[in-house]
């Protein structure tokens, strides 16, 4: 009886993992290309420096027990978060702007091009329905609210950055996709033509337009959509025009790559940095707020937009702690970096260094 139950359980899991939302692991010519990457060793992609999943002294069992059973106050907001519904369809293409959708999803208009990064509009950051739901008030946008997208940038294939339902709806609106090595396998399995997919390793250059250049750069993280990890590449981007430079950071823990990117490409007019869903227990794969400040200085960034917060519950800290902590750290810094902290949907004028933002999270329970 027990053996039968175990067999049925394994069969159920196997069948569930065949669902298209999990994408497809790289194979064939794509896998052969991956194996030639200097960042692919011992059957998986590797970070620049050794990166354990957990900080020394902690176990996955203990982390899971704490997350599920230990009560934490204010991990989710008790009331809907405020937002502004900017009409993206009526924006002049001449405006250089940015609109944040919460967590790590955002829209950029620059030099007449429309760029979308890590969109998640399904209200869920997990392959299991009804689990990692978005906070109330954060889902004011849908794919229908977006104009045609010139470039869809994906930093890595985790569910809170690469959302199956959103990607399917974006298919008729997306001209070109840029992603890390192996991630194109997911898109191809979802019906995207190979001609639309640009897969790159770290430290590569893509001429998007005569006025816009995109560079791929390292991050300190991992990847995977099922039981196989690190079979696709995670990365960050440098977006450069003739007179403006942005760092589009994916998920990352602090490491030497920030200073290396700053030395090679900096200074940056604006850096979007992972700041949220962190914990000292997994400090190697997600920045703590103090790491964000240091990384921004390593990058030589004039302004920092802290992202990866305010939409999903993926850590034990209070939902507003990431913004509250980084604001306090900045205010107490002898050489503070300017912070950009808009509400979801608020129009950010990326060239306007004097644009002010309210601390909108204050007073929300």
matplotlib code that plots the C-alpha trace (Angstrom):
import matplotlib.pyplot as plt

x = [0.0, 2.8, 4.8, 1.7, 1.1, 4.7, 4.6, 1.3, 2.8, 5.9, 3.7, 1.5, 4.6, 6.0, 2.8, 2.5, 6.0, 5.0, 2.7, 3.9, 4.3, 7.5, 9.0, 11.6, 15.2, 17.9, 18.7, 20.3, 22.2, 21.2, 22.8, 25.9, 26.3, 25.8, 28.5, 31.0, 30.3, 33.2, 30.5, 29.2, 31.2, 30.5, 27.1, 25.7, 26.2, 28.4, 28.7, 32.0, 32.7, 31.5, 27.9, 26.2, 22.4, 22.3, 24.6, 26.9, 25.1, 21.6, 19.7, 17.0, 14.8, 15.1, 14.4, 11.3, 10.0, 10.5, 8.8, 5.7, 5.2, 6.9, 4.6, 5.9, 4.1, 3.2, 4.7, 1.8, 0.0, -3.4, -4.8, -4.4, -1.2, -1.6, -0.9, -1.3, -2.6, -0.5, -2.0, 0.9, -1.0, -1.2, 2.4, 4.4, 7.2, 9.4, 9.2, 12.1, 10.3, 10.0, 7.0, 7.3, 4.7, 5.8, 8.5, 11.0, 8.7, 9.0, 8.5, 11.1, 10.7, 14.0, 15.3, 12.0, 12.0, 9.7, 11.4, 9.7, 11.6, 10.6, 6.8, 4.5, 0.8, -0.9, -1.1, 1.0, 4.8, 4.6, 3.7, 1.2, -2.0, -3.2, 0.1, 2.4, -0.3, 0.4, -0.6, -3.9, -3.7, -0.6, -2.3, -3.7, -2.0, -2.6, -1.0, -3.8, -2.5, 0.8, 1.8, 3.7, 7.1, 10.3, 12.4, 11.4, 14.3, 14.4, 17.0, 16.4, 13.8, 12.4, 8.6, 8.6, 10.5, 9.3, 5.6, 4.1, 0.6, 1.9, 4.4, 1.7, -0.5, 2.5, 3.3, 1.5, 2.9, 6.6, 9.0, 12.2, 13.3, 16.6, 17.6, 20.4, 21.7, 19.2, 16.2, 15.2, 14.3, 11.2, 10.1, 10.5, 8.5, 5.8, 5.5, 7.8, 9.8, 13.5, 14.1, 12.6, 14.9, 18.4, 20.2, 23.4, 26.2, 27.7, 29.8, 28.2, 27.1, 23.8, 23.2, 19.5, 19.4, 21.8, 21.1, 20.9, 23.4, 22.7, 25.4, 24.9, 26.7, 27.0, 24.8, 25.2, 22.2, 20.9, 18.1, 15.6, 11.9, 11.7, 14.0, 16.9, 18.8, 21.3, 20.7, 20.0, 21.9, 20.9, 22.2, 22.0, 22.0, 23.6, 21.4, 23.4, 22.5, 24.7, 24.1, 22.4, 23.4, 21.2, 22.1, 19.2, 20.1, 18.5, 18.4, 21.8, 23.7, 26.6, 29.9, 32.9, 30.9, 29.4, 32.8, 33.9, 30.8, 31.3, 34.9, 34.0, 30.8, 30.2, 29.3, 25.6, 22.8, 20.4, 20.7, 17.7, 18.8, 17.4, 16.3, 13.6, 12.7, 16.1, 17.3, 20.7, 20.1, 20.4, 22.6, 24.7, 21.9, 19.9, 21.2, 20.5, 19.7, 23.2, 24.6, 22.5, 24.1, 27.6, 26.8, 25.4, 28.7, 30.7, 28.6, 29.2, 25.5, 24.0, 20.6, 19.2, 15.8, 15.3, 13.1, 12.1, 9.7, 6.1, 4.2, 5.0, 5.7, 8.9, 10.8, 10.1, 10.7, 7.8, 6.5, 7.7, 11.0, 13.1, 12.0, 12.1, 15.6, 17.2, 15.7, 17.1, 20.5, 20.6, 19.6, 22.4, 25.1, 27.8, 27.7, 24.1, 22.9, 19.6, 16.8, 13.9, 10.9, 7.7, 4.4, 3.4, 2.4, 3.8, 5.6, 9.4, 11.2, 14.5, 16.5, 15.0, 17.4, 15.3, 12.0, 10.7, 8.8, 6.7, 7.4, 4.1, 4.6, 4.3, 1.2, 0.1, -0.5]
y = [0.0, 2.4, 1.5, 2.1, 5.5, 6.5, 5.4, 7.4, 10.5, 10.4, 9.9, 12.9, 15.1, 13.9, 14.6, 18.0, 18.9, 18.2, 21.3, 23.9, 26.6, 24.9, 25.5, 23.3, 22.5, 23.3, 20.4, 19.7, 22.5, 25.0, 22.7, 22.2, 26.0, 26.3, 23.8, 26.1, 29.0, 29.7, 30.2, 26.6, 24.1, 20.6, 20.4, 23.8, 27.5, 28.9, 32.3, 34.2, 33.3, 30.4, 31.0, 28.6, 28.6, 29.4, 31.4, 29.3, 27.9, 27.6, 24.6, 24.5, 22.5, 25.3, 28.0, 26.3, 25.7, 29.3, 30.6, 28.3, 28.1, 31.1, 34.0, 37.3, 40.5, 42.6, 40.3, 41.3, 44.7, 44.8, 47.2, 47.7, 49.4, 52.8, 53.1, 55.3, 54.1, 55.9, 55.4, 53.7, 53.6, 57.3, 58.1, 60.0, 57.8, 60.9, 60.7, 59.0, 57.4, 54.4, 52.8, 50.2, 47.5, 46.2, 43.7, 43.5, 44.3, 47.6, 49.4, 51.8, 54.2, 55.6, 56.9, 56.0, 52.3, 50.5, 48.0, 45.7, 43.9, 40.7, 41.2, 39.4, 40.3, 37.0, 37.9, 34.8, 34.2, 30.5, 27.5, 26.4, 28.3, 30.3, 30.2, 33.2, 35.8, 39.5, 42.0, 43.8, 46.9, 45.9, 44.3, 47.5, 46.7, 43.9, 43.1, 44.9, 48.1, 47.8, 49.1, 47.1, 46.1, 46.4, 44.5, 42.1, 41.6, 38.7, 38.6, 34.9, 32.2, 32.2, 32.5, 36.0, 37.2, 34.9, 34.4, 31.9, 33.4, 36.9, 35.8, 34.0, 37.2, 39.2, 37.0, 39.2, 42.4, 41.4, 42.1, 40.8, 38.9, 39.2, 36.6, 34.5, 31.3, 28.5, 30.7, 30.8, 27.1, 28.1, 30.7, 28.3, 25.7, 28.4, 29.0, 31.9, 31.8, 31.3, 34.4, 36.6, 35.2, 36.6, 34.4, 35.8, 34.9, 37.4, 40.2, 40.3, 43.3, 43.8, 46.8, 47.3, 50.4, 53.0, 55.0, 52.1, 49.5, 46.7, 44.8, 41.6, 41.4, 38.9, 38.7, 36.5, 34.2, 30.9, 29.7, 26.9, 26.2, 22.6, 20.3, 21.1, 24.2, 26.4, 25.0, 28.5, 31.7, 34.6, 38.0, 41.8, 44.4, 47.7, 49.9, 52.7, 55.6, 58.4, 60.4, 58.2, 54.9, 52.5, 49.4, 46.9, 44.6, 41.2, 39.3, 39.2, 38.9, 41.3, 40.3, 41.7, 41.9, 45.2, 47.0, 45.3, 46.5, 50.0, 50.1, 48.8, 50.6, 53.3, 55.8, 55.1, 57.8, 55.3, 51.8, 49.4, 47.1, 44.0, 45.2, 43.0, 39.3, 39.2, 37.5, 37.1, 33.4, 33.7, 36.8, 35.3, 35.4, 38.5, 41.9, 43.2, 46.9, 47.8, 45.7, 47.8, 51.0, 49.6, 48.0, 51.3, 53.0, 50.2, 50.8, 54.6, 55.2, 58.7, 57.4, 54.1, 52.6, 49.8, 47.0, 43.4, 44.5, 45.5, 42.8, 39.2, 37.5, 35.6, 36.4, 36.9, 40.6, 43.1, 44.0, 47.7, 47.0, 47.1, 50.6, 51.8, 50.4, 51.6, 55.1, 55.3, 54.0, 56.6, 59.4, 58.4, 58.1, 60.7, 60.6, 59.6, 58.3, 59.7, 57.1, 56.8, 55.3, 55.7, 54.1, 51.3, 53.0, 56.4, 58.0, 58.3, 60.9, 59.1, 62.1, 64.4, 64.2, 66.6, 64.6, 64.0, 60.9, 60.5, 57.8, 56.2, 53.2, 55.3, 54.8, 51.6, 48.8]
z = [0.0, 1.0, -2.2, -4.3, -2.7, -3.3, -6.9, -7.5, -5.8, -8.0, -11.1, -10.1, -9.7, -13.0, -14.8, -13.2, -14.3, -17.9, -17.8, -20.4, -17.7, -16.7, -20.1, -21.6, -20.6, -23.2, -25.5, -28.9, -30.6, -27.8, -25.1, -27.2, -27.4, -23.7, -23.0, -24.8, -22.4, -20.0, -17.3, -17.7, -15.8, -14.2, -16.0, -14.8, -15.0, -12.2, -10.5, -10.7, -7.1, -5.0, -4.1, -1.6, -1.5, 2.2, 4.5, 6.6, 9.7, 8.2, 6.7, 4.1, 6.6, 9.1, 6.6, 5.3, 8.9, 9.8, 6.6, 7.0, 10.8, 12.5, 12.7, 11.3, 11.6, 8.5, 5.9, 3.7, 3.8, 5.5, 3.0, -0.8, -1.9, -3.6, -7.3, -10.3, -13.7, -16.3, -19.8, -21.6, -24.9, -25.1, -24.1, -26.7, -28.0, -27.7, -23.9, -22.1, -19.1, -16.9, -15.3, -12.5, -12.1, -8.7, -7.9, -10.8, -13.7, -15.5, -18.8, -20.4, -23.2, -24.5, -27.8, -29.5, -28.4, -26.0, -23.6, -21.1, -18.4, -16.5, -16.8, -14.3, -14.7, -13.8, -10.0, -9.1, -8.8, -8.5, -10.8, -8.2, -8.5, -5.6, -3.7, -4.1, -4.8, -5.5, -2.8, -3.1, -5.2, -7.2, -10.2, -11.9, -15.2, -17.7, -21.1, -22.8, -21.2, -23.0, -26.4, -28.9, -27.3, -29.3, -26.8, -24.1, -21.6, -19.3, -16.5, -15.6, -15.6, -12.1, -11.9, -10.4, -13.5, -16.3, -16.1, -18.5, -18.7, -19.2, -21.8, -23.9, -23.9, -24.9, -28.0, -30.6, -29.1, -28.8, -31.6, -30.1, -26.9, -25.2, -22.5, -21.1, -22.7, -22.5, -21.6, -25.2, -24.9, -22.8, -25.4, -28.2, -26.4, -25.9, -29.7, -30.2, -33.5, -33.0, -35.1, -32.4, -29.6, -28.8, -26.3, -24.8, -22.4, -20.0, -21.4, -24.8, -26.9, -28.8, -31.0, -30.5, -32.7, -34.0, -30.9, -28.3, -27.2, -24.8, -22.9, -20.9, -17.5, -14.6, -11.6, -8.5, -8.4, -9.9, -12.2, -12.8, -13.2, -12.0, -10.1, -12.4, -11.4, -13.2, -16.6, -18.0, -17.4, -15.2, -16.0, -15.7, -18.5, -19.3, -21.5, -23.2, -25.5, -26.7, -23.5, -20.9, -19.2, -17.1, -15.2, -15.2, -12.4, -12.2, -8.9, -7.3, -4.1, -3.5, -5.0, -7.0, -10.3, -9.3, -9.0, -12.3, -14.1, -12.7, -13.8, -17.3, -18.0, -15.3, -14.3, -14.5, -14.6, -13.1, -11.6, -10.9, -8.1, -6.4, -2.9, -1.3, -0.5, 1.2, 4.4, 6.0, 5.5, 1.8, 1.5, -1.3, -3.8, -2.8, -1.8, 1.7, 1.7, 2.9, 0.0, -2.4, -1.2, -1.6, -5.0, -6.2, -5.2, -6.9, -10.1, -9.8, -10.0, -9.7, -8.8, -7.6, -8.1, -5.5, -7.0, -6.2, -3.4, -2.7, -4.6, -3.5, -0.2, -0.7, 2.5, 6.2, 6.5, 6.8, 3.4, 3.6, 5.3, 2.0, 1.1, 4.7, 5.4, 2.2, 2.7, 6.3, 5.2, 2.4, 4.7, 7.2, 4.5, 4.4, 0.6, -0.1, -3.5, -4.8, -4.5, -6.9, -5.1, -7.2, -6.6, -9.0, -12.3, -11.5, -14.4, -13.8, -16.0, -16.3, -17.3, -14.6, -11.7, -9.7, -9.8, -6.3, -5.0, -1.9, 0.7, -0.3, 1.9, 5.1, 7.2, 5.4, 7.9]

ax = plt.figure().add_subplot(projection="3d")
ax.plot(x, y, z, "-o")
ax.set_aspect("equal")
plt.show()
